Amino acid sequence: MSEPTTIFSIFDDKDKQIKETLTDVYNALKEKGYNPLNQIVGYILSEDPTYITTHNGARSKIQKLDRDDLLHTLLKSYLGE
């Protein structure tokens, strides 16, 4: 009997990368004493990198993410899809 085919999605990998990046950015902001949620929201709305600290490479990490992909992943996670 053959094993069932496992289907991998590029979006699953992308979602995982986005989650890891957001977690790293969140932690870096928290370590520096910022309100991470406010700072990340400010960045998403304005795409102004100064909302994100350079601590632990957080700014360069978040800038590597496509904002549309970031919003897509956040909404998908929030809505449970």
CNS distance restraints for C-alpha pairs under 8 A (distance, minus, plus):
assign (resid   8 and name CA) (resid  12 and name CA) 7.40 0.50 0.50
assign (resid   9 and name CA) (resid  13 and name CA) 6.92 0.50 0.50
assign (resid  10 and name CA) (resid  14 and name CA) 6.19 0.50 0.50
assign (resid  11 and name CA) (resid  15 and name CA) 5.84 0.50 0.50
assign (resid  12 and name CA) (resid  16 and name CA) 6.15 0.50 0.50
assign (resid  13 and name CA) (resid  17 and name CA) 6.21 0.50 0.50
assign (resid  14 and name CA) (resid  18 and name CA) 6.13 0.50 0.50
assign (resid  15 and name CA) (resid  19 and name CA) 6.11 0.50 0.50
assign (resid  15 and name CA) (resid  73 and name CA) 5.92 0.50 0.50
assign (resid  16 and name CA) (resid  20 and name CA) 6.18 0.50 0.50
assign (resid  17 and name CA) (resid  21 and name CA) 6.10 0.50 0.50
assign (resid  18 and name CA) (resid  22 and name CA) 6.05 0.50 0.50
assign (resid  18 and name CA) (resid  65 and name CA) 7.17 0.50 0.50
assign (resid  18 and name CA) (resid  70 and name CA) 6.57 0.50 0.50
assign (resid  18 and name CA) (resid  73 and name CA) 7.49 0.50 0.50
assign (resid  19 and name CA) (resid  23 and name CA) 6.07 0.50 0.50
assign (resid  20 and name CA) (resid  24 and name CA) 6.20 0.50 0.50
assign (resid  21 and name CA) (resid  25 and name CA) 6.11 0.50 0.50
assign (resid  21 and name CA) (resid  58 and name CA) 7.99 0.50 0.50
assign (resid  21 and name CA) (resid  61 and name CA) 6.43 0.50 0.50
assign (resid  21 and name CA) (resid  62 and name CA) 6.51 0.50 0.50
assign (resid  22 and name CA) (resid  26 and name CA) 5.87 0.50 0.50
assign (resid  22 and name CA) (resid  62 and name CA) 7.27 0.50 0.50
assign (resid  23 and name CA) (resid  27 and name CA) 6.10 0.50 0.50
assign (resid  24 and name CA) (resid  28 and name CA) 6.15 0.50 0.50
assign (resid  24 and name CA) (resid  58 and name CA) 6.69 0.50 0.50
assign (resid  25 and name CA) (resid  29 and name CA) 6.15 0.50 0.50
assign (resid  25 and name CA) (resid  36 and name CA) 7.98 0.50 0.50
assign (resid  25 and name CA) (resid  52 and name CA) 7.55 0.50 0.50
assign (resid  25 and name CA) (resid  58 and name CA) 4.86 0.50 0.50
assign (resid  25 and name CA) (resid  59 and name CA) 7.49 0.50 0.50
assign (resid  25 and name CA) (resid  61 and name CA) 7.65 0.50 0.50
assign (resid  25 and name CA) (resid  62 and name CA) 7.14 0.50 0.50
assign (resid  26 and name CA) (resid  30 and name CA) 6.16 0.50 0.50
assign (resid  26 and name CA) (resid  36 and name CA) 5.30 0.50 0.50
assign (resid  26 and name CA) (resid  37 and name CA) 7.53 0.50 0.50
assign (resid  26 and name CA) (resid  40 and name CA) 7.76 0.50 0.50
assign (resid  27 and name CA) (resid  31 and name CA) 6.06 0.50 0.50
assign (resid  27 and name CA) (resid  36 and name CA) 7.74 0.50 0.50
assign (resid  28 and name CA) (resid  32 and name CA) 6.37 0.50 0.50
assign (resid  28 and name CA) (resid  53 and name CA) 7.18 0.50 0.50
assign (resid  28 and name CA) (resid  55 and name CA) 5.93 0.50 0.50
assign (resid  28 and name CA) (resid  56 and name CA) 6.32 0.50 0.50
assign (resid  28 and name CA) (resid  58 and name CA) 6.45 0.50 0.50
assign (resid  29 and name CA) (resid  33 and name CA) 6.43 0.50 0.50
assign (resid  29 and name CA) (resid  34 and name CA) 5.28 0.50 0.50
assign (resid  29 and name CA) (resid  35 and name CA) 6.97 0.50 0.50
assign (resid  29 and name CA) (resid  36 and name CA) 5.35 0.50 0.50
assign (resid  29 and name CA) (resid  39 and name CA) 7.92 0.50 0.50
assign (resid  29 and name CA) (resid  52 and name CA) 7.09 0.50 0.50
assign (resid  29 and name CA) (resid  53 and name CA) 6.26 0.50 0.50
assign (resid  29 and name CA) (resid  55 and name CA) 7.66 0.50 0.50
assign (resid  30 and name CA) (resid  34 and name CA) 5.40 0.50 0.50
assign (resid  30 and name CA) (resid  35 and name CA) 6.47 0.50 0.50
assign (resid  30 and name CA) (resid  36 and name CA) 5.87 0.50 0.50
assign (resid  32 and name CA) (resid  53 and name CA) 7.88 0.50 0.50
assign (resid  32 and name CA) (resid  55 and name CA) 7.59 0.50 0.50
assign (resid  34 and name CA) (resid  39 and name CA) 7.37 0.50 0.50
assign (resid  35 and name CA) (resid  39 and name CA) 6.26 0.50 0.50
assign (resid  36 and name CA) (resid  40 and name CA) 6.02 0.50 0.50
assign (resid  37 and name CA) (resid  41 and name CA) 6.05 0.50 0.50
assign (resid  38 and name CA) (resid  42 and name CA) 6.05 0.50 0.50
assign (resid  39 and name CA) (resid  43 and name CA) 6.21 0.50 0.50
assign (resid  39 and name CA) (resid  51 and name CA) 5.31 0.50 0.50
assign (resid  39 and name CA) (resid  52 and name CA) 6.48 0.50 0.50
assign (resid  40 and name CA) (resid  44 and name CA) 6.15 0.50 0.50
assign (resid  40 and name CA) (resid  51 and name CA) 6.98 0.50 0.50
assign (resid  40 and name CA) (resid  52 and name CA) 7.06 0.50 0.50
assign (resid  41 and name CA) (resid  45 and name CA) 6.10 0.50 0.50
assign (resid  42 and name CA) (resid  46 and name CA) 6.03 0.50 0.50
assign (resid  42 and name CA) (resid  47 and name CA) 7.62 0.50 0.50
assign (resid  42 and name CA) (resid  48 and name CA) 7.70 0.50 0.50
assign (resid  42 and name CA) (resid  51 and name CA) 6.35 0.50 0.50
assign (resid  43 and name CA) (resid  47 and name CA) 4.80 0.50 0.50
assign (resid  43 and name CA) (resid  48 and name CA) 5.42 0.50 0.50
assign (resid  43 and name CA) (resid  49 and name CA) 6.29 0.50 0.50
assign (resid  43 and name CA) (resid  50 and name CA) 7.79 0.50 0.50
assign (resid  43 and name CA) (resid  51 and name CA) 5.44 0.50 0.50
assign (resid  43 and name CA) (resid  52 and name CA) 7.04 0.50 0.50
assign (resid  44 and name CA) (resid  48 and name CA) 7.98 0.50 0.50
assign (resid  44 and name CA) (resid  67 and name CA) 6.94 0.50 0.50
assign (resid  49 and name CA) (resid  59 and name CA) 6.49 0.50 0.50
assign (resid  49 and name CA) (resid  63 and name CA) 7.36 0.50 0.50
assign (resid  50 and name CA) (resid  59 and name CA) 7.95 0.50 0.50
assign (resid  52 and name CA) (resid  58 and name CA) 6.70 0.50 0.50
assign (resid  52 and name CA) (resid  59 and name CA) 5.26 0.50 0.50
assign (resid  53 and name CA) (resid  57 and name CA) 7.89 0.50 0.50
assign (resid  53 and name CA) (resid  58 and name CA) 6.12 0.50 0.50
assign (resid  53 and name CA) (resid  59 and name CA) 5.74 0.50 0.50
assign (resid  54 and name CA) (resid  58 and name CA) 5.38 0.50 0.50
assign (resid  54 and name CA) (resid  59 and name CA) 5.02 0.50 0.50
assign (resid  54 and name CA) (resid  60 and name CA) 7.30 0.50 0.50
assign (resid  55 and name CA) (resid  59 and name CA) 7.70 0.50 0.50
assign (resid  57 and name CA) (resid  61 and name CA) 6.18 0.50 0.50
assign (resid  58 and name CA) (resid  62 and name CA) 6.24 0.50 0.50
assign (resid  59 and name CA) (resid  63 and name CA) 6.18 0.50 0.50
assign (resid  60 and name CA) (resid  64 and name CA) 6.51 0.50 0.50
assign (resid  61 and name CA) (resid  65 and name CA) 7.32 0.50 0.50
assign (resid  65 and name CA) (resid  69 and name CA) 7.23 0.50 0.50
assign (resid  65 and name CA) (resid  70 and name CA) 6.69 0.50 0.50
assign (resid  66 and name CA) (resid  70 and name CA) 6.18 0.50 0.50
assign (resid  67 and name CA) (resid  71 and name CA) 6.16 0.50 0.50
assign (resid  68 and name CA) (resid  72 and name CA) 6.01 0.50 0.50
assign (resid  69 and name CA) (resid  73 and name CA) 6.06 0.50 0.50
assign (resid  70 and name CA) (resid  74 and name CA) 6.19 0.50 0.50
assign (resid  71 and name CA) (resid  75 and name CA) 6.06 0.50 0.50
assign (resid  72 and name CA) (resid  76 and name CA) 6.01 0.50 0.50
assign (resid  73 and name CA) (resid  77 and name CA) 6.03 0.50 0.50
assign (resid  74 and name CA) (resid  78 and name CA) 6.07 0.50 0.50
assign (resid  75 and name CA) (resid  79 and name CA) 5.98 0.50 0.50
assign (resid  76 and name CA) (resid  80 and name CA) 5.94 0.50 0.50
assign (resid  76 and name CA) (resid  81 and name CA) 5.16 0.50 0.50
assign (resid  77 and name CA) (resid  81 and name CA) 6.27 0.50 0.50
